[in-house]
Amino acid sequence: MNDKELIDRVVENIKKSKKYKGIYFRTIERVVGDLVLKNAQTNRLRQGFGLVMEKKAKNLLHQIWGAFYASQPDFDKVFLKLSQMYADFDSNLIGIEKLKELILPILHLQSSVKERTSILDEFYQKIFKVTGIPGSIIDYACGLNPLTYLWMGSQDIKYQAYDIDQKEVGFLNSVLKLLSIKNAQVGVGDVLCDDFKYADVVFLLKLLPCLEHQKKDSGLELIKKLPCKYLVVSFPIKSLGGKNVGMAEFYRNNFKKMVENEGCQTTEILFDSELVFVIEK
Ligand SMILES: C[S@@+](CC[C@H](N)C(=O)[O-])C[C@H]1O[C@@H](n2cnc3c(N)ncnc32)[C@H](O)[C@@H]1O
């Protein structure tokens, strides 16, 4: 079996697996392809090489996607519950504050956005104080963050988001439609292999540490490549276990070192649960 056949076989196995079948196929192909090429020279002839690659690929997919959910949500059930609660209101009379109340428990399903819930009231206000209210935003590797659209303070912002989780993307679009949030849309996309469109502001929220596991130095490459006026890059300041272990300082130092030769203007905003840098391009 040559490398191409081996990659195809591992990709097919992962696409059929219960846990990972909902991941964007281009991400699975990219992850498996990179792993096989990296390991082929030294380990190719070892027995069970395909199985080892499959295990490694699944581990990486868990690390970059699955680890942010305590357990995989049943999005159909969550949507049904939300629809029932929403149906109890007169949709012409329901105000933004009530909609936010309905959305908040859903934000608690994913750790990255859950940590943001306590700062949401000031999060976009402080960011837009630097960027101005943008006409358009692209949110890459969005997780459940599209559901924070109502906290942005303007429903005129054209908001587009992407993630590698197809089920999550379908769920988010259903919720946005149900709540008649017309200017926000979510699509399936991988920042490491898809094309980039222009937006006034691009969000890379808590993404850079996750990208380093996938491709070394890809964070800086992305920052340089993305067409926009402002980039909003953020970092978690607590570990997934909830501990504060000097992460703000660690990520601040790393980020500053990373962009020091780029000559770009950056503004730091330190929130209680997130470290944000706004980069003017
Ligand atoms: C740490 S979470 C951040 C979620 C969101 N940006 C936030 O801060 O709430 C990482 C997210 O990145 C997505 N992801 C990981 N690698 C990706 C890639 N190469 N392209 C697009 N999305 C990716 C995962 O599916 C997951 O939803």
The ligand as a Gaussian input file, in Angstrom:
#p B3LYP/6-31G(d) Opt

LIG

0 1
 C      -10.680000      26.703000      21.775000
 S      -12.134000      26.491000      20.860000
 C      -12.442000      28.179000      20.495000
 C      -13.861000      28.427000      20.131000
 C      -14.225000      29.905000      19.932000
 N      -13.313000      30.581000      19.036000
 C      -14.287000      30.627000      21.267000
 O      -13.306000      31.273000      21.644000
 O      -15.308000      30.521000      21.935000
 C      -11.485000      25.842000      19.442000
 C      -12.457000      25.696000      18.277000
 O      -11.682000      25.663000      17.104000
 C      -12.222000      24.739000      16.185000
 N      -11.074000      24.406000      15.314000
 C       -9.952000      23.733000      15.639000
 N       -9.104000      23.691000      14.599000
 C       -9.694000      24.374000      13.586000
 C       -9.296000      24.679000      12.256000
 N       -8.130000      24.270000      11.762000
 N      -10.130000      25.422000      11.492000
 C      -11.337000      25.840000      11.978000
 N      -11.775000      25.561000      13.236000
 C      -10.954000      24.843000      14.028000
 C      -12.761000      23.628000      17.069000
 O      -13.745000      22.864000      16.434000
 C      -13.299000      24.426000      18.272000
 O      -14.642000      24.776000      18.061000

